[in-house]
Amino acid sequence: MSHRRDSEALLRAMPLVFVLIWSTGFIVARYGMPHAPPLGFLAWRYVFSILCFLPWILLARVAWPATRTQWLHLSVTGVLMHAGYLGGVWAAVKAGMGSGLVALVVGLQPVLTAIWLSARGAAVTRRQWVGLALGFAGLALVVARKFGQGGEADLLNLALALLALLSITTGTLYQKHFVAPCDVRSANAVQLIAALAVTLPLALFENETMRWTVMPGSVNWELVAAMAWSVLGLTLGGSSLLYLLIQRGAATSVTSLLYLVPPTTALMAWLLFAEPITLLTITGTVLTAVGVSLVVRPAR
């Protein structure tokens, strides 16, 4: 009975833990972006993540996907949710698009997901539509202060941000419909291998190199720390939790959690970098929280 209560408490905590981990993505970018090309950083991130997963899988004797079809489906989701989404976000920010504008574009994902499901005949209630609208309005208020920071949103940058939006939206829906339940460790490893196969050839064309040292004999700890958290926190932790949440929950409810990421990131930036939190940010955070609660609250 106690074990059952612990399991239920863990399941209830998963969305909160996911939001906290996923919100550190822009914090990591702030530390790592000045010292690395976007695709080169992601390629190394995938390599280190795979090297962490493989011994874990072997030692725990985790089963790999049983059929070629499952390998194919996991590979497609890996290309979309890792290579496409992360590659688009990091490349857009590196090219000069403000992080607030990127967050706003990617923040359209819950709305895009709901529109797709509604068009396919899936039930999206009026309450959930109101929640999606409130969540997006709150997101816009949270990131409003960052509009214009980091350069202009030219056509290339906007295309990269839209690539990220379409990739994670399509990847979420694809995984929900085609990926059969399997161990999250082996599933993540397959996804990362597919993402690396797409990202690495593109990274070879980048002119910038990874600056692991700031001077001869001096380790660039900002880049090392950013890479370590990207692997251990964001990939092994955040990506695994997202996989589990998609497997267990409705697509609209899961994606609406991403509305909470920019407000949480703003709070972290205030704690770490003393970035100001304005009345607009607080208002947007409250609106976002109310919107998400309307989407994820079970129907009576």
C-alpha positions as CSV (number, residue, x, y, z in Angstrom):
1,M,0.0,0.0,0.0
2,S,2.9,2.4,0.9
3,H,4.7,1.5,-2.3
4,R,1.5,2.3,-4.3
5,R,1.1,5.7,-2.6
6,D,4.8,6.5,-3.3
7,S,4.3,5.6,-7.0
8,E,1.2,7.8,-7.3
9,A,3.0,10.7,-5.6
10,L,5.9,10.3,-8.1
11,L,3.5,10.3,-11.0
12,R,1.8,13.5,-9.7
13,A,5.2,15.2,-9.3
14,M,6.4,14.3,-12.8
15,P,4.9,17.4,-14.6
16,L,6.4,19.8,-12.0
17,V,9.8,18.2,-12.2
18,F,9.6,18.2,-16.0
19,V,8.8,22.0,-16.1
20,L,11.6,22.8,-13.7
21,I,14.2,20.8,-15.7
22,W,13.0,22.0,-19.1
23,S,13.0,25.6,-18.0
24,T,16.8,25.5,-17.6
25,G,17.3,25.2,-21.3
26,F,17.7,28.9,-22.0
27,I,19.9,29.2,-18.9
28,V,22.2,26.5,-20.4
29,A,22.1,28.4,-23.7
30,R,23.2,31.6,-22.0
31,Y,26.3,29.8,-20.5
32,G,27.1,27.7,-23.5
33,M,26.1,29.7,-26.6
34,P,29.0,32.2,-26.5
35,H,31.6,29.3,-26.5
36,A,30.2,26.9,-29.1
37,P,28.4,26.6,-32.5
38,P,24.7,25.5,-32.0
39,L,24.8,22.2,-34.0
40,G,28.3,21.3,-32.8
41,F,27.2,21.7,-29.1
42,L,24.1,19.6,-29.8
43,A,26.1,16.9,-31.6
44,W,28.5,16.6,-28.6
45,R,25.4,16.6,-26.3
46,Y,24.0,13.6,-28.1
47,V,27.3,11.7,-28.1
48,F,27.7,12.2,-24.3
49,S,24.1,11.3,-23.7
50,I,24.3,8.1,-25.7
51,L,27.5,7.2,-23.8
52,C,25.6,7.6,-20.6
53,F,22.6,5.6,-21.7
54,L,24.4,2.6,-23.2
55,P,26.2,1.4,-20.0
56,W,22.9,2.0,-18.0
57,I,21.0,-0.1,-20.5
58,L,23.6,-2.9,-20.5
59,L,23.9,-3.1,-16.7
60,A,20.2,-3.0,-16.1
61,R,19.6,-5.4,-19.0
62,V,17.0,-3.2,-20.5
63,A,15.2,-4.5,-23.5
64,W,15.7,-2.7,-26.8
65,P,12.7,-2.1,-29.1
66,A,11.5,-5.5,-30.4
67,T,10.7,-4.7,-34.1
68,R,12.2,-2.7,-36.9
69,T,9.0,-0.7,-37.1
70,Q,9.5,0.5,-33.5
71,W,13.1,1.4,-34.2
72,L,11.8,3.4,-37.2
73,H,9.1,5.2,-35.2
74,L,11.6,6.1,-32.4
75,S,14.1,7.3,-35.0
76,V,11.5,9.6,-36.5
77,T,10.6,11.1,-33.1
78,G,14.3,11.5,-32.3
79,V,15.0,13.5,-35.5
80,L,11.9,15.6,-34.8
81,M,12.1,16.2,-31.1
82,H,15.9,16.4,-30.7
83,A,17.5,17.4,-34.0
84,G,14.6,19.5,-35.4
85,Y,13.4,21.2,-32.2
86,L,16.7,21.8,-30.4
87,G,18.6,22.5,-33.6
88,G,16.0,25.1,-34.7
89,V,15.9,26.8,-31.3
90,W,19.7,26.9,-30.8
91,A,20.4,28.0,-34.3
92,A,17.8,30.8,-34.2
93,V,19.1,32.2,-30.9
94,K,22.7,31.9,-32.1
95,A,21.9,33.7,-35.3
96,G,20.5,36.6,-33.4
97,M,16.8,36.0,-32.7
98,G,15.8,37.1,-29.2
99,S,15.1,34.3,-26.8
100,G,11.7,35.8,-25.9
101,L,10.6,35.8,-29.5
102,V,11.8,32.2,-30.0
103,A,9.9,31.2,-26.8
104,L,6.8,32.9,-28.1
105,V,7.0,31.1,-31.5
106,V,7.6,27.7,-29.9
107,G,4.9,28.5,-27.4
108,L,2.4,28.1,-30.1
109,Q,2.8,24.3,-29.8
110,P,-0.1,23.6,-27.5
111,V,-2.5,25.6,-29.7
112,L,-1.2,23.9,-32.9
113,T,-1.6,20.5,-31.2
114,A,-5.1,21.3,-30.2
115,I,-6.0,22.5,-33.7
116,W,-4.6,19.4,-35.2
117,L,-6.5,17.1,-32.8
118,S,-9.7,19.0,-33.3
119,A,-9.4,18.7,-37.0
120,R,-8.9,15.0,-36.6
121,G,-12.1,14.7,-34.6
122,A,-10.5,14.4,-31.2
123,A,-12.3,16.1,-28.3
124,V,-10.9,19.4,-27.2
125,T,-13.4,21.0,-24.8
126,R,-14.4,24.6,-24.7
127,R,-12.7,24.9,-21.3
128,Q,-9.4,23.6,-22.8
129,W,-9.7,26.1,-25.6
130,V,-10.1,28.9,-23.1
131,G,-7.1,27.5,-21.2
132,L,-5.0,27.4,-24.3
133,A,-5.9,31.0,-25.1
134,L,-5.1,32.2,-21.6
135,G,-1.9,30.3,-21.5
136,F,-0.7,31.8,-24.7
137,A,-1.7,35.3,-23.6
138,G,0.2,34.8,-20.4
139,L,3.2,33.5,-22.3
140,A,3.2,36.6,-24.5
141,L,3.2,38.9,-21.5
142,V,6.1,37.0,-19.9
143,V,8.3,37.2,-22.9
144,A,7.2,40.7,-24.0
145,R,10.2,42.3,-22.2
146,K,12.6,40.3,-24.3
147,F,11.2,41.3,-27.7
148,G,13.9,42.8,-29.8
149,Q,16.8,41.5,-27.6
150,G,19.4,39.6,-29.5
151,G,18.8,41.0,-32.9
152,E,16.1,41.3,-35.5
153,A,13.8,38.4,-36.4
154,D,14.8,38.1,-40.0
155,L,13.3,35.5,-42.4
156,L,16.0,32.9,-41.7
157,N,15.7,33.2,-37.9
158,L,11.9,33.0,-38.1
159,A,12.2,29.9,-40.4
160,L,14.5,28.2,-37.8
161,A,12.0,29.0,-35.0
162,L,9.1,27.7,-37.0
163,L,11.1,24.6,-37.8
164,A,11.5,24.0,-34.0
165,L,7.8,24.6,-33.5
166,L,6.7,22.2,-36.2
167,S,9.3,19.6,-35.2
168,I,8.3,19.3,-31.6
169,T,4.6,19.5,-32.4
170,T,4.8,16.8,-35.0
171,G,7.1,14.7,-32.9
172,T,4.8,14.8,-29.9
173,L,1.8,13.8,-32.0
174,Y,3.8,11.1,-33.9
175,Q,5.1,9.6,-30.7
176,K,1.6,9.5,-29.1
177,H,0.1,7.7,-32.1
178,F,2.9,5.4,-33.4
179,V,5.4,4.7,-30.6
180,A,4.4,1.6,-28.5
181,P,5.3,1.7,-24.8
182,C,8.9,0.6,-24.2
183,D,11.6,1.3,-21.7
184,V,12.4,5.0,-21.7
185,R,16.2,4.4,-21.6
186,S,16.5,2.3,-24.7
187,A,13.8,4.5,-26.4
188,N,15.8,7.6,-25.6
189,A,19.1,6.0,-26.8
190,V,17.5,5.2,-30.2
191,Q,16.1,8.7,-30.5
192,L,19.5,10.3,-29.7
193,I,21.3,8.0,-32.2
194,A,18.9,9.2,-35.0
195,A,19.3,12.8,-33.9
196,L,23.1,12.5,-34.0
197,A,23.0,11.0,-37.5
198,V,21.2,14.0,-38.7
199,T,22.9,16.7,-36.7
200,L,26.6,15.7,-37.0
201,P,26.9,16.1,-40.8
202,L,25.3,19.6,-40.6
203,A,27.6,20.5,-37.7
204,L,30.7,19.8,-39.9
205,F,29.8,22.8,-42.0
206,E,29.9,25.2,-39.1
207,N,32.9,27.6,-39.0
208,E,33.0,28.1,-35.3
209,T,34.7,25.5,-33.0
210,M,34.0,24.3,-29.5
211,R,36.1,26.4,-27.1
212,W,36.8,23.8,-24.4
213,T,39.6,26.0,-23.1
214,V,39.8,29.8,-22.6
215,M,43.6,29.8,-22.7
216,P,46.2,27.1,-22.9
217,G,45.8,24.8,-19.8
218,S,42.7,26.6,-18.6
219,V,39.4,24.7,-18.8
220,N,36.3,26.7,-20.0
221,W,34.1,25.8,-17.1
222,E,31.1,27.6,-18.4
223,L,31.0,25.4,-21.5
224,V,31.8,22.3,-19.5
225,A,29.0,23.0,-17.0
226,A,26.5,23.8,-19.7
227,M,27.3,20.6,-21.5
228,A,27.2,18.5,-18.3
229,W,23.7,19.8,-17.4
230,S,22.5,19.5,-21.0
231,V,23.4,15.8,-20.8
232,L,22.5,14.9,-17.3
233,G,19.6,17.2,-16.6
234,L,18.0,18.1,-19.9
235,T,18.5,14.9,-21.9
236,L,18.7,12.1,-19.3
237,G,16.2,13.9,-17.1
238,G,14.0,16.3,-19.1
239,S,13.7,14.3,-22.4
240,S,13.0,11.1,-20.5
241,L,10.2,12.8,-18.5
242,L,8.7,14.2,-21.7
243,Y,8.7,10.7,-23.2
244,L,7.0,9.3,-20.2
245,L,4.4,12.1,-20.0
246,I,3.5,11.7,-23.7
247,Q,3.1,8.0,-23.2
248,R,0.9,8.5,-20.2
249,G,-1.1,11.6,-20.9
250,A,-3.2,13.3,-23.6
251,A,-1.2,15.3,-26.1
252,T,-3.0,18.6,-25.4
253,S,-2.5,18.4,-21.7
254,V,1.1,17.4,-22.0
255,T,2.1,20.2,-24.4
256,S,0.2,22.8,-22.4
257,L,2.9,22.3,-19.7
258,L,5.3,24.0,-22.0
259,Y,3.4,27.2,-21.4
260,L,4.9,27.2,-17.9
261,V,8.5,27.0,-19.1
262,P,9.1,30.8,-19.9
263,P,7.7,32.0,-16.6
264,T,9.8,29.4,-14.7
265,T,12.9,30.5,-16.8
266,A,12.2,34.1,-15.9
267,L,12.2,33.2,-12.2
268,M,15.5,31.3,-12.6
269,A,17.0,34.2,-14.5
270,W,16.0,36.5,-11.6
271,L,17.7,34.2,-9.1
272,L,20.8,33.6,-11.1
273,F,21.4,36.7,-13.1
274,A,19.3,39.3,-11.2
275,E,17.2,39.9,-14.3
276,P,14.2,42.0,-13.2
277,I,10.7,40.5,-12.8
278,T,8.1,43.1,-13.8
279,L,4.4,43.4,-13.0
280,L,3.9,42.3,-16.6
281,T,5.9,39.1,-15.9
282,I,3.9,38.3,-12.8
283,T,0.5,39.0,-14.6
284,G,1.6,36.7,-17.4
285,T,2.7,34.0,-15.0
286,V,-0.7,34.0,-13.3
287,L,-2.5,33.9,-16.6
288,T,-0.4,31.1,-17.8
289,A,-0.9,29.1,-14.6
290,V,-4.7,29.5,-14.8
291,G,-4.7,28.6,-18.5
292,V,-2.7,25.4,-17.9
293,S,-4.9,24.4,-15.0
294,L,-7.9,24.7,-17.3
295,V,-6.3,22.4,-19.9
296,V,-5.0,19.7,-17.6
297,R,-7.8,19.5,-15.1
298,P,-9.8,16.3,-15.6
299,A,-13.3,16.6,-16.9
300,R,-16.0,15.9,-14.3
